[in-house]
Amino acid sequence: MSGWLERTAAGIAGSVERAVFTEEHARGPGWLQRVDPRAKLGMFLVAVLAAGFLTSLPALLALYAVVLAAARASRTPFGLFVPRVWAGIPLFAGIVVVPSLLLGRPPYLFSQRLGPLTLALSIPAAAAALVFVARVGVSVSLAALLVLTTPWADLLRSLHAVRVPPVFVLVLSMTYRYVFLLLHTLSGMLEARRSRVVAPTGGREQRAWIAGGVAVLMNRSFQLGSDVYAAMLARGFTGEVRIHRRLSMRGADWLALAGTAAVGAAAVAAGRLLA
Amino acid sequence: MHIPDGYLSPLFSVGSGAVTVPAWSIAAARLRRSLRGRSVPLLALLSAFSFALMLVSFPVPGGTSAHAVGGTLIAIAVGPWAAVVGVSVALVLQALFLGDGGVLAIPVNCLNLAVVLPLLGFAMYRLAGGSRPDRRRRLWAAGASAYVGITAAALAVGVELGLQPLLFRAGAQPVYAPYTIGQAVPVMLVSHALGASFVEAAVTVLGLVYLERLGVRPFTMRDPSP
């Protein structure tokens, strides 16, 4: 088995593995792990808003340095955190903006004539592309840090606390559990195929296989859903969502939130001065 | 089709909540009245299925790949407003756990994939005869409406990306996504109309065939009273 099926299988296995590590790390010792999840959600929103408004590369790099410091204080291993973030969405963003480098205005870094076409790398476009990729990287880093330092149950509680409708919280909670079950099932199906296919297969055969696999996955999933519903009824489920643990903000949580707002405002102000 | 953080202005991302948040509120209110019992785990399951679908990329002719969403399938199976909730939940989980789609961009991603796609897909399904007892007609309607739904969502993404250099510039340079409407819209439309939209149609039809075999009647064929 080669090509996209193998990449898909590796991607799914990686997702499950990352999720398990994430939940373990979110319960570990560290600064952000001790902050109230609602304060963390507020800190994240303020910081990612600030990153979104920045147009200055030095200001973005300074904000990223603060993110790295927060990650260090939360005992997040850089060897996992930095490559996990930058090898994904930001790298793809860099690839997406490459054509725009050739569509920008002068001055040009170089200019090369190719028959009727002239390829010219625009310096202003390159600078704008660097800012774009840096902004995407900082935003994704913030999201990764939030998830790495917050247990899933606490994230749900913080959503409930900010008045997200209970039906969303209930479906989110159940979907989270089902996702891992489906990923595990899909990973097993892909692994079973890989162990039985000894020759390369074409795109047509792979598409036919995945179409059948999707149907089998739905079948198994529906059986699971029926079993879960029966178990919920047996345990007294009446459709009402109840949250057991009550959250309370400490002085340190308010301080962290205020500090993040101050850093975000300072970054935006510095960005405007430097731009 | 997921838009990461940094591609759109925060004003644009958050501003799209002016459409998405009311849609969520309407969906939550409708589901409070109508979603009960077995529908709850079924919706969560379909939401997880949508999540898994968006992970699996299909190779399409030309060397690129595409993925389905399942929004129209969920809308036909458990109702359009349930699909708004189900796909929104899948997108939130993808943003938080996979970084696929920004967290600040959740309102705009949900607007495209959880509001436009399933609501338009369901409306097209009803118009194309999805309520009729003729099974073949229903399946054709499902496939065609899924195709239209995801293509419309792709068009919305292209327009949103293309508006960025028009609305937000630092001097002569775009601040966010750098491609104009004339560049972004054709790319999104061609890649979906000739690829991902067919995948979405096929997944929707296959999904409905299996749901009907398992005894789940489409939403349009159930008693509408709560």
HADDOCK unambig.tbl for C-alpha pairs under 7 A between the chains (distance, minus, plus):
assign (segid A and resid 8 and name CA) (segid B and resid 56 and name CA) 6.25 0.50 0.50
assign (segid A and resid 49 and name CA) (segid B and resid 10 and name CA) 6.29 0.50 0.50
assign (segid A and resid 52 and name CA) (segid B and resid 6 and name CA) 5.87 0.50 0.50
assign (segid A and resid 52 and name CA) (segid B and resid 9 and name CA) 6.42 0.50 0.50
assign (segid A and resid 52 and name CA) (segid B and resid 10 and name CA) 5.62 0.50 0.50
assign (segid A and resid 53 and name CA) (segid B and resid 10 and name CA) 6.87 0.50 0.50
assign (segid A and resid 55 and name CA) (segid B and resid 175 and name CA) 6.78 0.50 0.50
assign (segid A and resid 100 and name CA) (segid B and resid 178 and name CA) 6.59 0.50 0.50
assign (segid A and resid 124 and name CA) (segid B and resid 173 and name CA) 6.98 0.50 0.50
assign (segid A and resid 125 and name CA) (segid B and resid 173 and name CA) 6.66 0.50 0.50
assign (segid A and resid 128 and name CA) (segid B and resid 173 and name CA) 6.64 0.50 0.50
assign (segid A and resid 128 and name CA) (segid B and resid 175 and name CA) 6.73 0.50 0.50
assign (segid A and resid 132 and name CA) (segid B and resid 6 and name CA) 6.72 0.50 0.50
assign (segid A and resid 132 and name CA) (segid B and resid 176 and name CA) 6.27 0.50 0.50
assign (segid A and resid 135 and name CA) (segid B and resid 6 and name CA) 5.51 0.50 0.50
assign (segid A and resid 136 and name CA) (segid B and resid 5 and name CA) 5.79 0.50 0.50
assign (segid A and resid 136 and name CA) (segid B and resid 6 and name CA) 4.61 0.50 0.50
assign (segid A and resid 139 and name CA) (segid B and resid 5 and name CA) 5.95 0.50 0.50
assign (segid A and resid 139 and name CA) (segid B and resid 6 and name CA) 6.84 0.50 0.50
assign (segid A and resid 140 and name CA) (segid B and resid 99 and name CA) 6.47 0.50 0.50
assign (segid A and resid 143 and name CA) (segid B and resid 96 and name CA) 6.60 0.50 0.50
assign (segid A and resid 143 and name CA) (segid B and resid 103 and name CA) 6.94 0.50 0.50
assign (segid A and resid 147 and name CA) (segid B and resid 96 and name CA) 6.46 0.50 0.50
assign (segid A and resid 147 and name CA) (segid B and resid 97 and name CA) 6.96 0.50 0.50
assign (segid A and resid 165 and name CA) (segid B and resid 28 and name CA) 6.64 0.50 0.50
assign (segid A and resid 167 and name CA) (segid B and resid 28 and name CA) 6.39 0.50 0.50
assign (segid A and resid 168 and name CA) (segid B and resid 85 and name CA) 6.74 0.50 0.50
assign (segid A and resid 171 and name CA) (segid B and resid 44 and name CA) 5.35 0.50 0.50
assign (segid A and resid 172 and name CA) (segid B and resid 89 and name CA) 5.69 0.50 0.50
assign (segid A and resid 174 and name CA) (segid B and resid 44 and name CA) 5.79 0.50 0.50
assign (segid A and resid 175 and name CA) (segid B and resid 44 and name CA) 4.72 0.50 0.50
assign (segid A and resid 175 and name CA) (segid B and resid 45 and name CA) 6.30 0.50 0.50
assign (segid A and resid 175 and name CA) (segid B and resid 47 and name CA) 6.30 0.50 0.50
assign (segid A and resid 175 and name CA) (segid B and resid 48 and name CA) 5.30 0.50 0.50
assign (segid A and resid 178 and name CA) (segid B and resid 45 and name CA) 6.27 0.50 0.50
assign (segid A and resid 178 and name CA) (segid B and resid 48 and name CA) 5.87 0.50 0.50
assign (segid A and resid 179 and name CA) (segid B and resid 48 and name CA) 4.91 0.50 0.50
assign (segid A and resid 183 and name CA) (segid B and resid 52 and name CA) 6.84 0.50 0.50
assign (segid A and resid 203 and name CA) (segid B and resid 59 and name CA) 6.63 0.50 0.50
assign (segid A and resid 207 and name CA) (segid B and resid 58 and name CA) 6.80 0.50 0.50
assign (segid A and resid 215 and name CA) (segid B and resid 206 and name CA) 6.87 0.50 0.50
assign (segid A and resid 215 and name CA) (segid B and resid 207 and name CA) 6.72 0.50 0.50
assign (segid A and resid 215 and name CA) (segid B and resid 210 and name CA) 6.98 0.50 0.50
assign (segid A and resid 221 and name CA) (segid B and resid 45 and name CA) 6.85 0.50 0.50
assign (segid A and resid 225 and name CA) (segid B and resid 41 and name CA) 5.64 0.50 0.50
assign (segid A and resid 225 and name CA) (segid B and resid 42 and name CA) 5.92 0.50 0.50
assign (segid A and resid 225 and name CA) (segid B and resid 45 and name CA) 6.54 0.50 0.50
assign (segid A and resid 229 and name CA) (segid B and resid 38 and name CA) 5.89 0.50 0.50
assign (segid A and resid 229 and name CA) (segid B and resid 41 and name CA) 6.21 0.50 0.50
assign (segid A and resid 239 and name CA) (segid B and resid 36 and name CA) 6.47 0.50 0.50
assign (segid A and resid 239 and name CA) (segid B and resid 37 and name CA) 6.92 0.50 0.50
